[in-house]
Amino acid sequence: MLPHYFTTAFRYLRTHKVFTAINILGLVTGISVCFFALRYVAFESGYDNYNKQRDHIYRVVTDVRTPSGIDYQSACAPSDPP
């Protein structure tokens, strides 16, 4: 039964080439985007795992605003733990 499914699928793919190419391209694009999104989330989640006190890491962001909008942004972290 399984070889019959492959034969039928191959015949369909051979007769509908443009539709098949669009579907395969969409599938490849979706899988690639999902893979890269998962890799990005894994990288961002594991950034401070080396530190034993990673729950106590904070980042202070300062925005200096002028009448025309944000002029300067600065980010820092304290160097000495309390």
Secondary structure, 3 states (H helix, E strand, C coil): CHHHHHHHHHHHHHHCHHHHHHHHHHHHHHHHHHHHHHHHHHHHHCCCCCCCCHHHCCCEEEEEEECCEEEEEEEECCCCCC
